[in-house]
Amino acid sequence: MATYILMTKLAPEAASRMNEREELGKSWLKQVHEKCPEVKFIAHYGLLGTYDFMAIYEAPNEEVAAKVSMISMNNGAFIAESWQAIPYKRLVELSREI
C-alpha cells in the first residue's frame, strides 16, 4: 500500500465549532472506515499554521486517497489535499537511477 499525507484546512464555519471537534472528528473517522475500509491510519496531528490537521495513512491507490479527501471536504474542510509520500530510503534509491 502507498503512504499518503492528508492536509486539511477547515472552512470558517467548521473552524468556529472547535468545541465540537472531537465529535466531528469521530464522525469523519467513522465515515472513512465505512467507505474506505482498506485505509490504515498511521498518525493524525492538529497543526498551528496554514493547515489545521495532518493525517498520515496508507491506501491501496490514489482513488481511495481521493475518497478520503472528499469525505474531509464533505465534513467541513475548506481544503483537503492528499499527497503521496515516498519513504526517504526509496527516494535515495530512485535518485541513483538518474
N, C-alpha and C positions, 0 to 999 in steps of 0.2 A: 504494500500500500504506500501511496505517496503521502508526504507530510505537507500540510497547508497551514498558513497563518491567516486567521480571520481578524481583520482590523475593523472596528465599528465605532462610529460617531453617532450618538443619539440625536434624534430630532429634538428641537427645543421643547415640544410638549412632553416628550418622554423624559428628557433630562430634568424637567421640573417636578417629576414624580419620584425623586430619589428615595423617598420613604417607602415606596412600593418596589424598590429594586430587587429585593430578594424574591418576592412573589413573582415578579415579571421574569426574572432570570430562571426560576424553576420552570415556569410555563414554557419559556423558549427552549430550554434543555429537553423537556418532555416532548415537544414538537419535533425537535431534531432527532431524538431517539426513535420516535414513532415513524417519521417519514424517511429517515436515513439510518436504519439500524446498523449498517456496516461502519458508521463513523465511530472512531475511538478518540476521545479527548485525552490529551496529554497534560495540558495546563491551561489555566484561564486566569487572566490578570485584569484588574482595574488600573487605569492609567490616568496620569495628570498631564495633559498635553493636547496635542492635535486630535488624538483618538481617545475614546472613553474606555474601550475594552480591547483586549487581545486574547484570542484563543488559539492554541496550537493543537492541531488534530490530524489524524490520519484518515484518508478516504481513498477508495479504490480508483477514482478518476476525477477529472475536472467537472463532469456533470453533477456528481454528488456534491462536490465542493460548491458549485453554483447554487445548488438547492439549499445548502447551509446558509449562504449569503442571502438568498431570497427569503428564507424563514426569518432571518435577522431583520431584513427590511420590512417584513410583514409585522414585526413586533416592535416597531418604534425606532429602528436605526435609520438615520438620515443618509449615512454612508456605510456600506458593508463591502469590504474588499477581501477576497481570498487570494492569497499569494502562495504559489508553490515554493517550497523550501527544499534545497539540496544540502545534504549533510556536507560539512566542510571538507572532510576527508575525500568524499566523492568529487567535490568541486576541484580539489587539487589534482586528483587523478585525471579528470577531464582536461585540465589545463595542460597536462603533459602531452595530450594528443594534438595539441595545436602546433 
